[in-house]
């Protein structure tokens, strides 16, 4: 099994929203904001090559949105996704499965593209797209807080074109494919899926938005975007304990420069990168 990072580009998000209750005087030393308080974040997908299957985890923001939408997030480098995929030796037609951790626009937007007539079509024409019924129902009837993150043009074509496959949520890790388990977490959004991947070199956890960057390893660093921040704390602590005890690698989807890292504990029991 091979794991290949595929960067789908970068975007800018408000630093206060990304770091939550942590004061700016602390987080600005980690990810320096611009004059509008915006910090740069990656949209780092992961290609899992099992030999038989080529599985893409998340798809970035895509390029369907208009200039007004893009002005809020300043996405850049998006055109490098296909280039990065090609540089890794793959094409969009090679992808057999797309696992969508959740349906926020910066994770699912690249799943659908527009053809020359402006009609939606799958970016990965031979792939099955995977979500779960609990999260899909949540995304199609969003609360006011998340409504701006669940864009119908990203989600409805997947459903209406019959591309979506469903995975049933569980309170235990679910074996999805050999060597790949899924954990369902509820702090950031309803039933987000985290792939836990067993390789010959150890276990890798794709953290999605539970731990979006190296800086979010620290327990108080919780995004203001999370709908249940106290649940995020519990889910994060559980995962970090497992990662520290098992020497698992954490894959950071949004860290602007660090793809993955391992965690340990300091003398006081606080989690830190090692």
C-alpha angles and dihedrals in degrees: 000000000000126000115204123182112224114191111210094189140275136281137186124243132177110274093219091054092049096048100036116194094001109112118250092236086067104039097042088070089060103044110013113222126220125236090284094053091253122142127200118249133180127234096212116181124191127225114207112197110193092170093247095047136036107208122190117200110210126340111225126235100309124209105266098100124101126246093263093056093044091051089066094057105021096217113196137173092035092132088065093070095084089038092052091046090051091046088057089054100257139107131209088255090059094064111103099176136023114199110200109202088198138334104254110134096252091056103039105026094095093054092082128042133180122252124222090279093051095254120138118254134166114273088213102044099189097043134105112223118220130208133135131253096239094054094040091055090048092050094048092052102034127185117243092259095058100031092101091055098051106068116190093215089063097046111030096059090054089053099038094047089053093242100128123098119191130227116198113237121236137182086236129061110275122219101230099171131353106292094008123094126179126218119200115216130182110191100087095035137332115300100343110182123228116194114222107198125196113206134170087260096050141279123317123195118203099215099193108180097337089080104005097175144008089266092059091064086087109091100234092050101098123151119247086225091072113108093207108028095174090053088050088056092053094045092046094049091051093050094045092050090052092046093049094046094043098038089237120171118238116217112212113211097188105030105121095221113003117079099188145345144178126242136220137165131261124224090278093051096254118144119247140161115267 
